[in-house]
Structures are given as C-alpha cells and as structure tokens.
Amino acid sequence: MGATGIRGTFFDFIDDPWKHLGREQDAARFHADGLLVVEDGIITDFGAYDAVAPRHAGLEITAIEGRIILPGFIDGHIHFPQTRVLGAYGEQLLPWLQKWIFPEELKYKDRNYARDGAKRFFDLLLASGTTTCQAFTSSSPVSTEEFFEEATRRNMRVIAGLTGIDRNAPDDFIDTPDNFYRDSKALIARYHNSGRNLYAVTPRFAYGASPELLQRCEQLKQEHPDCWVNTHISENPAECRGVLEQHPGAEDYLGVYEKYGLVGPKFSGGHGVWLSDGEFRRMSASGAAVVFCPCSNLFLGSGLFRIGRATDPAHRVRMSFGTDMGGGNRFSMLNVLDDAYKVGMCNNTLLDGSVDPSRQDAAEAERNKMSPYRGFWSITLGGAEGLYLDDRLGNFNPGKEADFVALDWNAGPMAQPWHQSLVVGDGGPKTVEEAADLLFAVMMVSDERAVDETWIMGKRLYKKS
Amino acid sequence: MGATGIRGTFFDFIDDPWKHLGREQDAARFHADGLLVVEDGIITDFGAYDAVAPRHAGLEITAIEGRIILPGFIDGHIHFPQTRVLGAYGEQLLPWLQKWIFPEELKYKDRNYARDGAKRFFDLLLASGTTTCQAFTSSSPVSTEEFFEEATRRNMRVIAGLTGIDRNAPDDFIDTPDNFYRDSKALIARYHNSGRNLYAVTPRFAYGASPELLQRCEQLKQEHPDCWVNTHISENPAECRGVLEQHPGAEDYLGVYEKYGLVGPKFSGGHGVWLSDGEFRRMSASGAAVVFCPCSNLFLGSGLFRIGRATDPAHRVRMSFGTDMGGGNRFSMLNVLDDAYKVGMCNNTLLDGSVDPSRQDAAEAERNKMSPYRGFWSITLGGAEGLYLDDRLGNFNPGKEADFVALDWNAGPMAQPWHQSLVVGDGGPKTVEEAADLLFAVMMVSDERAVDETWIMGKRLYKKS
C-alpha cells in the first residue's frame, strides 16, 4: 500500500541522556508539529511538519491532536504465563515461585488455555503502550508456540523462547535437558526470524538449571549464534547463595553463565540487584545487558538495583527496563518508571554520605535520578539498545519500524489536569522541556490510563475507550 | 430524618491483625449479605441482613451490589496546599521544599486560590475513597480557614491546623511565633469541635521551628489539651542532622518535641523513617503515633520505614498511614498500601539473615509483611486508633459515624478481572478469606479506580462515573 502520514507532537531520543549531564534535552528530539511518514510499516521520513510535508504531496495524513507521540514502549523482561497471578501475596522469590507461579504456568500445557492467555496478554501489552517485549514462556513448547502465533497475528516485534528449568520446580513442570534442546531447536526453526518474531535461548535461571541444561543452552547458542539469550541473574540474596551452591566452580552468579559461553551481545540478565562491581564490569566489557525491573524488585523485596553502577561511564552496561509481570504487580511501563524513580531516589540518599559517609559518591548518586529523559529513553531507544534491536526500532529514524504510542498527559488520576496546567495550556507542549515536564507527571502520577493509542507497523491496534 | 439502611457485602475490623499471627481473619468481620442501619449519619445497627432487618420493619434500604463495603479510608498525613505540585522531580526533602513546595503553598495566601484548591482537594479525597484526613495547611490562616470551610460544606471528619514555620523557608512564607500563636488561637476558637472539624497544633517540623515557635506550640497545647498535635519526625537523614544542630540539648529528634511537652496522646509524627529503637519505645510509652507514608518515603528517597519495629508487641506504637501528598505522588490510600507492601517486603529480606546475618530477626521480618488484613486495618480502624478517632469511626460498630466506601474488585487495570476470577465468580466473596484475597489485588494491582462510591455520614457524596 502507499505511504501514510501521522501528524502530531513527537518526542523521541537520538542519544543516551546519561551522556548529557546537565543538558539531557540534547539527547532528545521534539517536534511540536511533526510528521511521520510510514510505508509498509517502515518509517520513510520524519521531522517538522513544515519541512517534511512538502516532500510528500498528496500524502494521506492522520492528525493525532492533544497527545504526545513517543516510540512504543519496550518491556525487556516479562512472564507471559503469569498474567493471571500478578500481585500474589507474601513471599520472596523462591517460595513465591513454588506457591503461586509454577501452578499457574503449568496450565499453559493446555493449548486452549495458552491461546486464551496469549490473547489476553497481548491485549494488555497494547493497552499499556508496550509494543515490543522480551518474554519468558513456560517450560512447555505449547506456551511458546501460542505466544509467537499471537504475536504474528498482531505483527509485533517480540523476543521469546521455551523457558527451560530442570531443578527446584515440581516434577510435572520440569523437563530434561535433551527435551529442552529438541523442543528449542524446533521452535527456533519455526519462529526465529519468522515475520517479526525473534528467538531467545531461555534457561529460566541458574538456580533452576543443571550443568547439563546449561550445556544444552551453550550448544543452542553455538548452533544459532544470532539468537538472543534471556535469563535471570542475582535477583534475591537467598537465590544468589543457592546458585553458587548448585554450581561450584563459578566465582559468582555471572560466572555460571560465562562458563557456558552465554554472556555477550544479545544476552539479557534480568534484575541484577546483587551484582558486584566486578560483575558489572564484565557485563559491560562483554556487551551483555541487564534488565532493571523495579516493580518486581520491590514487590518481592529483592532490593534496590544499583542504577548508578550500571550507568557508570567507566563501564556502562546496556540496560533495558522490564515489568517482570507477575513478580511485577503491573503491566504498565509507566508504573515501572514510577518505581524506577523511587529506587533511584533511595539510592541517591544512600550515596550522598548522610547515612554512611564511607559510601559517599556524588556522581553515582546523581546517576540514580530517573529524570523523564532517562526514564523514557530507557523504555524506548535505551531499551532497544539493551535488546540489540536499536537498528530496527526505538526512535523515529527513517528505516525503523513504525511502532508508537500517543499519550494523553491529562489522563489518569483526577489530580493530573490541574497539575499539568502548571506546565502547559490547551495548546500543548511547545518545547522539549515542557514535554519532558509533562512526561514526568505521566510516569509519576498516572499509569496506563495515559496511553490513548498504540500503533504497530503504522497501523493503530489500540484506542482507549 | 428517619433511619436508612445500606445492604451489601461488608468487610471491617474488630481488632488489630498484628495481634492475631496466623489467624488474621479473626481480627476482621465479614458479612456477605449485611445490613448497615444509619440515622442522622450515625450507625445504629449492623450485622447479617437476616439478623438485623427484622429489627427494622419498613426500613428504606439501598442495596449496593457487586461491591465490598469498607469503612472510609483514613489519611493521617497529607498536605492540602500541595495538590497541584504532587510528583515534582528530582530532589530529596530539603531542596524539594525550597524548589517546589514553598512557592506553591505561598499561593494559598490568596483566598480565591485557597478556596478553589480546597474544593479540588476534597473532590480528590472522595474520589480516592478517603473520608477522613489529618492535614497540613500552609503558613497562612487563609488556607486553614478555607480547608475547614470546605470540610464543613461536606460534613467530613477532619483534623488540621495552621502550619507553623519560622526558619529555613522564604521570608514571605514564614511567620513569627507570636503571629502563629495569635492566629492558631483564633482558628481553634472558630473551628475546633465546630461540626466535625478538629484542630491540631501544627508546627511543620523541628527543622523549620525556632525554640520560640515550639514554646508557642507548647503553650497552645497546654491551653487546649484536647487539641491534636501534628508534625513531622525523622524523615530524611540530612534533615535529622539539621534538627539536632538547630536544637542542641535534645538527644534525638523525638527529644526536641518532648522538650516542649508535645509528645503524648493525639501527637502524630509523620514518617519516622530514621527513628531509633529508643525513640520507638518512648513513643509507645507516651501514646504518641507515627504516620507511615511509603509513597513519599520512596519518592523523596527518604528510606524504608521500619514497620516491624513500630509493630513490635513489646512496645507497639500507634500507627496511621498517609499519602503525604505531594511528597507522596498519589492521592489514593490504595497506592499507599501498594508501596507499604513493597517497603515491608524489602525490610523482610533485610531481616531474614540473607544479607547481613547479624540483623536476622524472623519475627520482625514477619511483621513487615503487609497482608490485606494489616493493610486495610491500617487505613481504617488502625488509622483511627492512630489518630485517637476510634471512638467515632474506623469500623461499623453502632454509635460510630457512617463514613464508608464501596469497592469494585474488578475495576482498575485491564488485567484485574481475569486475576480476580481465580478468587471468586459472579456471586462475589462468600468468606472473609475470599474478601481478603480480592482486597489484596485491589491494593497491589488497582488504584482509586476501584473506589466506586464514597459515603459521608450515611449520604453518598461520590459515585464513579
């Protein structure tokens, strides 16, 4: 089909705001009146309306008014089969898995249940403004198939994989390394690079993996080097100890994955709350990424992720953000930014010398402040970089896939409009600074109610009713 | 007028769940089909419909279906003049006050602005299901007057007072101790016990108070011993140090308030994040209360309030919960419970020995788990006890004021109904345990969208549109 245009107020990023201390707006790009030109789902032109429109005479244009349009949100760590049990009471990670999570995920062996769950899951993503996710499925290939089938129906860019586990889980939930290998191979053949689907070799976590299972993951990654690798790392203190007991010979948690050649570009370790300075440095050097999941880290009491260590320019670690739904109690990446800000401010206090003078580090304290620039970059372009998808999406550069969201800065709790009226009047934001101020309130005061429209490959798939 | 009845599913408390370890449901009271009889705004009868209805032949009954009805929520610490600036970026407590808060609160010297702000504020409370609050106003009596006038119009039970500050704030914001005393006396005469209004002597915090200002507070409390006292305590580490520098002779923060005879029944110290064990014990012995404000504590990076110390049965401290809006980024007490749960789980991990073995305390770790029983008690009967209002409200005992909320357990994020369907079908909860499970999801997954109706003195003042 021919090209179409979307006219509105656009806000995206061209660089990492953490690299622009004191001038974060230089990392952002803002058009109060912009035009995005899309053909076959790909962005072909973008910029100020007055500059771009003359290049496309006769273009069919959809105007989105009274909204800020951002690239679609990226959720780097989410558990597709936990949708129904998000927000389950009262346990830290390991007992929580046994009590709440494995029983629900088991239901995804049933194809009807998995298919219904997939439909609900993707509806929830779109209603939250999430256009790309990296997902865990269950240990049954049925769950992985239904996940990719639904993603295909919606033409969404996703990363996922059969989620392998052979220890510390119920007998009817685990599977053998050989079966995991065989099933993963079949899924890779069927889904990796099929449409917009991408495959991740997915050992759930080292705590639930025998050496044999990790060897099979190593083999899969060697045979399919362009596949992603998705797992968990250093989430909870008891879990960290347990992993070292199960994998003697590894000096630390990262070392377990390094031993099997899994750590490098396209590797995502979710959480990383308890990573040491040395592990951060090795992750940085290898090109691996960490996925920060603050809702979950707080909900399960895992702790405060050291944002300022991951963003230390001396050893910057690629970083995506994630809901970790259902350890995370909400689907919305906006709620993730709320909790990310709170984790960061708690770290900021712990690093300013007022609590423990020996821990004072003003620069690291500052890196923990989750400005709207840092926050929204992390769930768009930064999240894409963390997932090695930034060649395909994350901002409005021509050549990228046209996934985006239209946010209503006044929508959400009743308190929002009067608050936002301190920033802008009816005409909407005119500068990047005004847009950023509005977006900060969206992340801290509102939630998915601010998501008014979600578009995938230049087509609107969700409109808030 | 005559009596009216409200029929529906009722959930309230008769005791403190922390006193019923392992059998928290014994502290709660549940009627799947209950009847509340109200006359002139006061509860005259309550219980199972089949038991109560025969006692009131011809009673005009309103049925509230498909909802759980709880006592109205109590917000023990909220800043009326910060409504417009909730969620302001990037600072810990002290610089945040100077940059964002004092400039906005100054506007409340203007009566029109204060009147408009009061209307908005009370609309927001009711939409959040909050039926009683203890509020800070600004340093201008105009703000206190407009607050009480609006509360009077709505016939709501509130505690508030002129918020005194004479240090560390802009010149046009502070006032002299003499003026504070004079204006407080006038406000007490006009509003204390006028209708449902109650007055609190309100030194904003020791960091902003000269010894003379605190002496005037001491005098006001001596002259009006039945007034409340509302202030802040031990919120932020730098603030704590500053207070001791400003008030030499006091051994700790609580000691500053003790020196002026302010600590005792009806004293509320907001936050208490950095209270020592000794301060907790003294607060317990004196009958003073702490107000836990987790949204704010996280938003300003103040730290993790030690829930398990305050609830230690050896020295139980009365405890209300508060939004601390605008240090808290949301108006809803349900969001407060979300963050309270998260603070509690983080404490739980820090106390289980897995991080620092010398800090292991299994009992204190357990007291940090914010079950739905503990959470909803804390914002109803427990909150009332913290504010010495439990003779008048907090549950459905006859003789108490008929303030209540009707919650829709399916309302909120799109994910909620499928999640709740694991607990109940269309018929709603039949047992207290089912109700508690539904309420946990309300606090962790939803927000004020779950508040469907809010009633004050037996009249419905809010219905969600």
Contacts between the chains, C-beta under 8 A, distances in Angstrom:
chain1	res1	chain2	res2	distance
A	83	B	415	6.6
A	83	B	418	7.0
A	83	B	419	7.9
A	84	B	418	5.5
A	84	B	419	5.6
A	84	B	421	8.0
A	84	B	422	6.1
A	85	B	419	7.1
A	85	B	422	7.2
A	86	B	415	6.3
A	86	B	419	6.3
A	86	B	445	6.3
A	87	B	419	7.0
A	87	B	440	7.1
A	87	B	441	5.5
A	87	B	444	3.8
A	87	B	445	4.5
A	89	B	371	6.8
A	89	B	372	7.4
A	89	B	437	7.9
A	89	B	440	5.2
A	89	B	444	8.0
A	90	B	369	5.4
A	90	B	371	6.7
A	92	B	345	7.2
A	92	B	348	6.9
A	92	B	349	6.0
A	92	B	352	7.6
A	120	B	415	8.0
A	120	B	418	6.1
A	123	B	414	6.9
A	124	B	413	8.0
A	124	B	414	5.6
A	124	B	415	5.5
A	127	B	414	5.1
A	236	B	349	7.1
A	236	B	354	7.9
A	237	B	349	6.5
A	237	B	354	3.7
A	237	B	355	5.2
A	238	B	352	7.5
A	238	B	354	4.7
A	241	B	354	7.0
A	298	B	339	8.0
A	298	B	342	3.7
A	298	B	343	7.9
A	298	B	345	7.0
A	298	B	346	6.4
A	299	B	341	7.3
A	299	B	342	5.9
A	299	B	345	6.5
A	299	B	444	7.4
A	300	B	345	6.3
A	301	B	342	7.6
A	301	B	344	7.6
A	301	B	345	3.0
A	301	B	346	4.8
A	301	B	347	7.4
A	301	B	348	5.0
A	301	B	349	4.2
A	302	B	349	6.8
A	303	B	346	6.6
A	303	B	349	6.4
A	303	B	355	7.9
A	304	B	346	7.6
A	329	B	338	7.1
A	329	B	444	4.7
A	329	B	445	5.8
A	330	B	413	6.6
A	330	B	445	6.8
A	331	B	413	6.4
A	331	B	414	7.7
A	331	B	415	5.7
A	332	B	413	7.3
A	338	B	329	7.2
A	339	B	298	8.0
A	339	B	342	7.8
A	341	B	299	7.3
A	342	B	298	3.6
A	342	B	299	5.9
A	342	B	301	7.6
A	342	B	339	7.8
A	343	B	298	7.9
A	344	B	301	7.6
A	345	B	92	7.2
A	345	B	298	6.9
A	345	B	299	6.5
A	345	B	300	6.3
A	345	B	301	3.0
A	346	B	298	6.4
A	346	B	301	4.8
A	346	B	303	6.6
A	346	B	304	7.6
A	347	B	301	7.4
A	348	B	92	6.9
A	348	B	301	5.0
A	349	B	92	6.0
A	349	B	236	7.1
A	349	B	237	6.5
A	349	B	301	4.2
A	349	B	302	6.8
A	349	B	303	6.4
A	352	B	92	7.6
A	352	B	238	7.5
A	354	B	236	7.8
A	354	B	237	3.7
A	354	B	238	4.7
A	354	B	241	7.0
A	355	B	237	5.1
A	355	B	303	7.9
A	369	B	90	5.4
A	371	B	89	6.7
A	371	B	90	6.7
A	372	B	89	7.4
A	413	B	330	6.6
A	413	B	331	6.4
A	413	B	332	7.2
A	413	B	447	7.5
A	413	B	448	6.4
A	414	B	123	7.0
A	414	B	124	5.6
A	414	B	127	5.2
A	414	B	331	7.7
A	414	B	448	7.9
A	415	B	83	6.6
A	415	B	86	6.2
A	415	B	124	5.5
A	415	B	331	5.6
A	418	B	83	7.0
A	418	B	84	5.5
A	418	B	120	6.1
A	419	B	83	7.9
A	419	B	84	5.6
A	419	B	85	7.1
A	419	B	86	6.3
A	419	B	87	7.0
A	421	B	84	8.0
A	422	B	84	6.1
A	422	B	85	7.2
A	437	B	89	7.9
A	440	B	87	7.1
A	440	B	89	5.2
A	441	B	87	5.4
A	444	B	87	3.9
A	444	B	89	7.9
A	444	B	299	7.4
A	444	B	329	4.7
A	445	B	86	6.3
A	445	B	87	4.5
A	445	B	329	5.8
A	445	B	330	6.8
A	447	B	413	7.5
A	447	B	447	7.0
A	448	B	413	6.4
A	448	B	414	7.9
